[in-house]
Amino acid sequence: MGHEVSLVALNAKKNHHEFSDDDKELLSKITYRAFDIDTNVSVLDVAINLLSKTSFNIDRYYDAEFERLLIHELKKSDFDIIQFEGLMVSLYLNAVRKNSKAKLIYRLHNIENQIWQRLSLQKTDPFKKSYLKMHAKRIKNYELKQLNNFDAIAVFTSQDKGTLLEYGVKIPIAILPLGINLDVYKPDPAKTDYPTLFFLGSLDWLPNREGMEWFLENFAHDLAEGDLRVRFYVAGNDIPDNFDDFEVMGKIFIQGEVDDALEFINSKAIMIVPLLSGGGMRVKIVEGMAMQKCIISTNLGAEGIHFEDGVNILIANNQEEFYEAIHHCITDEEYCKHIGLNARKLVEEQHDANKVTGNLVEFYKTVI
């Protein structure tokens, strides 16, 4: 849109991503810097953190060398807006404030303490429940201290805005949904294998891992030996080794990372999002909708998307509802296609990156 953009990326691990032609075109238009950081923690680190008032899930993203790099970038340019992507990089807010006169925007991906609180509710083990609640409390304390230190906040969902208002946020809040470049998402039904069931997501994110563990534990038998006669594919990075125990030749495939995510999505028919905790807006659901997939998700997984159950998505919140939804989908191909076509229409109406970006720029102008 004619603006000058710089991106300083904090990579939580070595980036093995190979840039596509689209990536290279984008990078040619912006100033880009990346910094690798080791966020792994030892058992000793976890034990020591028990005596602290902060959570290592936040603290491990601080790196003094990265802060120096960030300050160097700030002194090179006179920025109008500096946007913080997610809570973890808010650790550098004070350094940015001291070295720039820009307006500081917080792009809230999730309300982090809610994720940990919801994870704790899923646990039956008293120690795990107590441990997760402790981190939820510490992260909430940190969030509450940081929120009003920005000049404005951009959230993905109305639910998140409501929570921030309850928290006492006084600065401007804008609801700006996830935007994607629809030109990249080109569904080809001729290459879709029906019926097939799939999950795609990062399993290093606890809500994803917890949801998939629940799904596999409850449906592995039905998929391998029961009435759900459909091949199931699990793809994504950082899949735990114990997931291999669920693999059944010709029926359940634990694939790990895939070379081309959109090609993988296009090749499968029914997408599941069994999210039991978390918040914000799921990128993979919006991407799946853009690829005309029939998606089965919990209410929580589809939070923030203006869906209609049974029209452009199927909502299932327990084992019985997931079973019924899967069974319906694998026995009625036209039904699946109809849901997928409506899903694409929804994304075109509400998640076109051009529309969202225009609204974001207007929000910036009001803050400036």
Secondary structure, 3 states (H helix, E strand, C coil): CCCCCEEEEEECCCCCCCCCHHHHHHHCCCEEEEEECCCCCCHHHHHHHCCCCCCHHHHCCCCHHHHHHHHHHHHHCCCCEEEEECCHHHHHHHHHHHHCCCEEEEEECCCHHHHHHHHHHHCCCHHHHHHHHHHHHHHHHHHHHHHCCCCEEEECCHHHHHHHHHCCCCCCEEECCCCECCCCCCCCHHHCCCCEEEEECCCCCHHHHHHHHHHHHHHHHHHHCCCCCCEEEEECCCCCHHHHHHCECCCEEEEECCCCHHHHHHHCCEEEECCCCCCCCCHHHHHHHHCCCEEEECCCCCCCCCCCECCCEEECCCHHHHHHHHHHHHCCHHHHHHHHHHHHHHHHHHCEHHHHHHHHHHHHHHHC
